[in-house]
Amino acid sequence: MKKWIAVFLSLVLLLGTVSAMAENPEKVNIGTISINGTFTLQCGIPEGYTPVPILASPEQVIAVLKAEDPEAPVMMLSVAFDETYSDVMRMNDLTEEELDLLEQTYIVDDPNVEITYGETGYGTQLLIARHDTETQDYISFLSIYQGYFIEFVLTASEEAADKNLTDDQLQMSIAFLTDLDFVPGIARPMDSAAAFAGQTVQANLTDYDPETRTVQVDVRKPVTVDAETVMALQPGDSFTYGTQTITVDTIEKLEEDENEYEVNGDVILRIQDDRATVYEMDMQIMETAASLRVEVTDSLVFVDGIDPETGDIMEEPTEHSAAEFMNMLTAGGYPDFASDNVNVSFDRDGTMTQVERFYTPWQ
């Protein structure tokens, strides 16, 4: 099971305020999961909130709900498959001993947490872990559906004068979970932009065709290794990450971070929850998750954080129209868009709406 309280509390510090969204009573799609059955996740968004996608993959969907009011609480939803619970239809089906094991995953990290139980409006059981602190309250709701762990974390905003969460806010969270739908369906092909509708992804852009106004978008994702595999590695063992298989000559647990391991002096394995991301020479290793042919529409916006003359970071990013962006792609040469420092955003219809290039020291 993946617990996201610590990650979420750090995200609260990083996320700024967002612009107000238009009131929309309809449910929105926040991603599709397809490991133990294919489901599109749909939810209603509380008034005054907007969803901020963090991760969307066949195994897991993570989204933050950020309020336009800087003092309103912040919420994060994580839906992730856990093979250990693949045959569990709902949390209601667990025994007392199995529920106690879940409780311990909270207590071991926070001995002062208060564990209670509730249920959604449809009777699905919820484990509720609540901690009132002097600095910042949080409440974590946990449930299971068809082997997918559903964790919803509610925390007070850093800007709130009163960081105590109320029972009304707790009930708002339960209403959100009641309204969360797992809609069965066929997964959209990963070679279609529709598979990334409503998402922002890291990508390479290559092979622009001015006649069709289309560009190759290779969606990238971090290469990861199972955390238990990393922690069990010994000299002489072999392990694979991405397309690479290496033999461990030396492995050292770095003193400055107990969750990082250095292999053979140049490969860093950084553990978070049950996966470890891979770095070589301080550069995160990425792999292609999907290859798309995407149209550059007139409404697209290109935001450039790099000076096209020097390659240095811009103090203030510049914004360009779709026509200007297509001229850059057609000209070729520098700036080089075949890079791993481009974020591509798609709207809910799968249309590419924004390309943002940001500076990285290894470009």
C-alpha positions in Angstrom: 0.0 0.0 0.0 1.2 3.5 -0.8 0.7 6.2 1.8 1.0 9.7 0.5 0.6 11.9 3.6 4.3 13.1 3.8 4.4 13.6 0.0 1.1 15.5 0.1 2.2 17.9 2.9 5.3 18.8 0.9 3.1 19.5 -2.2 1.0 21.9 -0.1 4.1 24.0 0.4 5.0 24.0 -3.3 1.6 24.6 -4.9 0.7 28.2 -5.3 -2.9 29.6 -5.5 -4.8 28.9 -8.7 -7.2 31.0 -10.6 -10.9 30.6 -9.9 -12.7 28.0 -12.0 -16.1 28.3 -13.5 -18.7 26.5 -11.5 -19.3 23.1 -13.2 -21.7 20.6 -11.6 -20.7 17.9 -14.1 -18.1 15.2 -13.1 -14.7 15.4 -14.7 -12.3 12.6 -15.7 -9.1 12.5 -13.7 -7.4 9.5 -15.3 -7.8 5.8 -16.4 -6.3 2.9 -14.5 -6.1 -0.5 -16.2 -4.1 -3.1 -14.1 -7.0 -5.0 -12.4 -9.8 -4.1 -14.8 -10.0 -0.9 -16.7 -11.7 2.1 -15.0 -12.0 5.7 -15.8 -12.1 7.8 -12.6 -14.7 10.5 -12.5 -15.5 12.8 -9.7 -17.3 16.0 -8.9 -15.2 19.0 -8.0 -16.2 20.9 -4.9 -17.2 24.5 -5.5 -14.2 26.8 -5.5 -11.7 24.0 -6.2 -9.8 23.0 -9.3 -8.0 19.7 -10.0 -4.2 19.7 -10.4 -2.9 16.5 -12.0 0.2 15.1 -10.5 0.5 11.6 -12.0 -1.6 9.5 -14.3 -0.5 6.0 -15.3 -2.2 2.6 -15.7 -1.1 1.7 -12.2 -1.9 5.0 -10.4 -3.7 8.3 -10.6 -2.8 11.2 -8.3 -4.5 14.6 -8.3 -4.5 17.6 -5.9 -7.7 19.7 -5.4 -6.5 23.2 -4.9 -8.8 26.0 -3.7 -9.0 29.5 -5.1 -9.4 30.6 -1.5 -5.8 30.4 -0.1 -7.1 29.7 3.4 -9.3 26.8 2.4 -8.0 23.2 3.0 -6.1 21.4 0.3 -7.0 17.8 -0.8 -5.1 15.1 -2.6 -6.5 11.9 -4.1 -4.4 8.8 -4.9 -5.8 5.7 -6.5 -3.2 2.9 -6.8 -3.2 -0.8 -7.5 -1.8 -3.2 -4.8 -1.3 -6.7 -5.9 -1.5 -8.0 -2.3 -5.2 -6.9 -2.3 -6.0 -7.8 -5.9 -8.9 -10.1 -4.8 -10.4 -7.6 -2.4 -13.6 -6.1 -3.8 -14.1 -3.5 -1.0 -12.6 -2.7 2.4 -15.8 -4.0 3.9 -14.5 -7.5 3.0 -11.4 -7.3 5.2 -11.1 -9.1 8.6 -10.3 -7.3 11.8 -6.8 -8.6 11.6 -6.4 -7.3 8.1 -7.8 -3.9 9.1 -5.4 -3.8 12.1 -2.5 -4.3 9.6 -3.6 -1.2 7.7 -4.0 0.8 10.9 -0.4 -0.1 11.8 0.9 1.5 8.6 -0.3 4.8 9.9 0.6 4.3 13.6 4.2 3.3 12.8 4.7 6.7 11.1 2.6 8.7 13.5 2.0 7.1 17.0 -0.4 9.9 17.9 -2.8 9.4 15.0 -6.4 8.7 15.9 -8.0 5.8 13.9 -11.7 5.6 13.4 -14.0 4.2 10.7 -16.8 5.6 8.6 -18.4 4.9 5.3 -19.4 6.6 2.0 -23.0 7.4 1.1 -23.1 4.0 -0.6 -21.9 2.1 2.5 -18.3 1.6 1.4 -16.1 1.4 4.5 -13.5 4.1 5.1 -10.5 4.0 7.5 -10.1 7.5 8.8 -6.7 8.5 10.2 -6.8 11.9 11.9 -4.1 14.0 13.6 -4.6 17.4 15.2 -1.3 19.3 15.6 -0.3 22.7 16.6 1.2 23.5 13.2 -1.1 21.7 10.7 -4.0 19.2 10.9 -4.5 16.4 8.5 -7.1 13.7 7.9 -6.4 10.7 5.7 -9.2 8.5 4.3 -8.4 5.0 3.1 -10.6 2.5 1.2 -10.2 -0.3 -1.3 -12.1 -1.1 -4.5 -11.2 -4.1 -6.7 -7.6 -4.2 -5.5 -7.1 -0.4 -5.9 -6.2 1.6 -2.8 -8.1 4.9 -2.6 -6.4 7.4 -0.3 -7.8 10.9 0.1 -5.8 13.3 2.3 -7.2 16.6 3.6 -4.9 19.1 5.2 -5.1 22.7 6.4 -3.6 25.3 4.0 -0.3 26.8 5.0 -1.9 30.2 4.6 -4.9 29.4 6.9 -5.1 31.4 10.1 -6.8 28.4 11.8 -5.1 25.2 10.9 -7.7 23.0 12.7 -9.9 21.0 10.4 -13.6 20.9 11.1 -16.2 18.1 11.0 -17.9 19.9 8.1 -14.7 19.6 6.1 -14.4 16.0 7.0 -18.0 15.4 5.8 -17.1 17.3 2.6 -14.3 14.8 2.0 -16.7 11.9 2.5 -19.1 13.4 0.1 -16.3 13.7 -2.5 -15.4 10.0 -2.0 -19.1 9.1 -2.3 -19.2 10.9 -5.6 -16.0 9.2 -7.0 -17.0 6.8 -9.7 -15.0 3.9 -11.2 -16.5 3.7 -14.7 -15.7 0.4 -16.4 -14.5 0.7 -20.0 -11.9 -0.1 -22.6 -8.6 1.7 -22.1 -7.8 4.2 -24.9 -4.7 3.3 -26.9 -1.5 4.8 -25.5 -0.6 5.9 -29.0 -3.5 8.3 -29.0 -3.5 11.8 -27.4 -6.9 11.0 -26.0 -5.1 8.7 -23.5 -3.5 11.8 -22.0 -6.6 14.0 -22.0 -6.6 16.5 -19.1 -2.9 15.7 -18.3 0.4 17.5 -18.4 3.3 15.1 -19.4 7.0 15.4 -19.9 7.9 14.7 -23.5 10.3 15.0 -26.4 9.1 16.9 -29.5 10.6 15.9 -32.9 9.9 15.6 -36.6 7.5 18.5 -37.2 5.6 18.3 -40.5 4.5 21.8 -41.7 2.1 20.3 -44.3 0.0 18.4 -41.7 1.0 20.8 -38.8 1.8 17.7 -36.7 4.7 17.0 -34.5 6.0 13.7 -32.9 5.4 13.7 -29.2 7.2 11.0 -27.3 5.8 10.9 -23.8 8.5 10.2 -21.2 8.3 8.7 -17.7 10.9 8.1 -15.0 12.6 4.7 -15.0 11.9 2.9 -11.6 13.0 -0.2 -9.8 11.1 -2.1 -7.1 12.2 -0.7 -3.7 12.5 -4.2 -2.1 14.8 -5.3 -5.0 17.0 -2.3 -4.3 17.2 -2.8 -0.5 18.2 -6.5 -1.1 21.0 -5.8 -3.6 24.4 -7.2 -2.8 27.8 -7.1 -4.7 27.6 -9.7 -7.5 23.9 -9.3 -8.0 22.5 -8.1 -11.4 19.4 -5.9 -11.8 17.7 -4.2 -14.7 16.4 -0.6 -15.1 14.9 0.5 -18.3 16.9 -1.2 -21.1 20.0 -1.5 -18.9 21.2 -4.5 -17.0 24.2 -4.0 -14.7 26.1 -6.1 -12.2 26.6 -4.6 -8.8 30.3 -4.2 -8.0 29.7 -1.8 -5.1 26.6 -0.6 -3.3 26.6 2.1 -0.6 23.7 3.5 1.4 24.3 7.3 1.3 24.7 8.8 4.8 23.0 12.1 3.9 19.8 10.3 2.8 18.9 6.9 4.1 16.6 6.3 1.2 19.3 6.6 -1.4 21.7 4.0 -2.6 24.8 4.5 -4.9 25.7 1.6 -7.2 29.1 1.3 -8.8 29.8 4.9 -7.9 27.7 6.4 -10.6 24.1 5.1 -10.4 21.8 6.5 -7.7 18.6 4.7 -6.7 16.3 7.0 -4.8 13.5 5.2 -2.9 10.0 6.7 -2.4 7.3 4.4 -1.1 7.6 1.1 -3.0 9.6 2.3 -6.0 13.1 3.7 -6.6 13.8 6.3 -9.3 17.1 5.9 -11.2 19.8 8.6 -11.7 23.0 8.5 -13.6 25.5 11.4 -13.2 22.8 13.3 -11.3 20.4 13.0 -14.3 17.1 11.2 -13.9 16.8 8.3 -16.3 13.6 8.5 -18.5 11.9 6.1 -20.9 9.3 6.5 -23.6 5.8 5.6 -22.4 4.0 6.4 -25.6 4.6 7.9 -29.1 2.0 10.3 -30.5 1.4 12.2 -33.7 -0.2 15.5 -32.5 -1.6 18.5 -34.3 -0.4 22.0 -33.5 -3.6 24.0 -33.4 -4.0 27.7 -33.7 -4.9 28.0 -30.0 -1.7 26.3 -28.7 0.6 28.4 -26.5 4.4 27.9 -26.3 6.0 29.1 -23.1 9.8 29.2 -23.3 11.9 29.3 -20.1 15.2 29.2 -22.1 17.0 32.0 -23.9 17.1 30.9 -27.6 20.4 32.7 -28.1 22.4 31.5 -25.1 20.6 28.4 -23.8 20.5 30.0 -20.4 17.5 30.1 -18.1 15.1 33.1 -18.5 14.3 35.3 -15.6 10.8 35.6 -16.9 9.5 32.9 -19.4 8.4 34.3 -22.8 5.0 33.3 -24.3 4.6 32.6 -28.1 1.7 32.0 -30.4 1.2 28.7 -32.3 2.4 30.4 -35.5 5.6 31.5 -33.9 6.1 28.0 -32.4 5.6 26.4 -35.8 8.1 28.7 -37.3 10.6 27.6 -34.7 9.9 24.0 -35.4 10.2 24.5 -39.2 13.5 26.4 -38.9 15.1 23.5 -37.1 18.5 23.8 -35.4 18.6 25.7 -32.1 16.4 25.8 -30.1 16.4 22.0 -30.1 12.9 20.6 -29.2 14.2 17.0 -29.2 14.8 17.4 -25.5 13.6 15.9 -22.2 12.8 19.2 -20.6 9.4 19.9 -22.3 6.1 19.7 -20.6 3.0 19.2 -22.9 -0.5 19.9 -21.7 -3.7 18.3 -23.2 -7.2 19.5 -22.6 -10.1 17.1 -21.8 -10.6 16.4 -25.5 -7.0 15.4 -26.0 -6.0 18.6 -27.8 -2.5 19.8 -27.1 -3.0 23.3 -25.6 0.4 24.2 -24.2 4.1 23.4 -24.6 6.4 24.6 -21.9 10.2 24.3 -22.1 12.1 24.7 -18.9 15.8 24.8 -18.1 17.8 21.8 -16.9 21.5 21.8 -16.2 22.2 18.8 -18.3 20.6 20.1 -21.6 
